Amino acid sequence: MNTRLLLIAHAPLAHALRECALHVFPDCASDVLALDVPPNEPPEETLAAARILLQQQGSASVLVLADVFGATPCNVAQRLVDGVRTRLVAGVNLPMLLRAVGYRAEPLEALAERALAGGAQGVMPVAVAAPQNQTRRASHDQEHHHHQQ
C-alpha cells in the first residue's frame, strides 16, 4: 500500500499543488489529499477537517506536507500527526511534492527523507541564459528575421 500525502496549506495552495502533482502523475489522485485553510477559519475547524481526512485513510501511513512552519496550517498539522503512522514536513514546494509522489511506495520514514531532499534540491540559483534545450540566436539571425517581417 502506498503512503498517502496530505497537503495542508493556505488557500488555494494545497489544491493547486495537488493539481500540479496530478498533471505529472495522473495515477496519484487517490494518494494525494489537499486541505486548503481559508483565511479567518478557526484552527479547531481546520483540525476537525484534517482529522476526517486522516480517518478516511484507514490504516495507511500519511506524510503531511504543510506550507509554512509556524503558520496556522503547520500548527494544525503538528496537532494532527503522531510521528508513527503520520509524519510532518513543513515548507512544501512543488519539487518536494513531486519527489514524494514519485516515491510514495516507500515506507513513511524513507518517504519523509526523500521529500526533504527533493524540496532542498529543487531550490537553486539559475543563471540568466538560454533555456536548456535551446540555443541563443546570433544577433545577425535576429536582424535577418526582423527584415523578413
C-alpha angles and dihedrals in degrees: 000000000000122000108249124229124220117194115202114182146136110290125299097010100083094055092040091055090047090053090051090051091050089051090059098031108029090177095061099078096110093046100050119067127182133204117185115202110217120215114270094012110142112249090235090063092049090048091050091051091047092050090053090052091050094047089053089060093064112198096345118125113246130204109203116208117195128187108227128017110236095021124111097265092054093042089054091047091052089058090047104052126077101194091238111062092012131041131186131219120179127205098051116191132169096264089052092050095047091049090050093048091049092053100035091123089069123092117275097256093050091045092053089053092048091050091051092049093047092051094049095043091049092063114077142134113261122206119228104259143121115299112276097257098040134067126220116256116241113250091248090056090055092048091049091049090048092055092052093059 
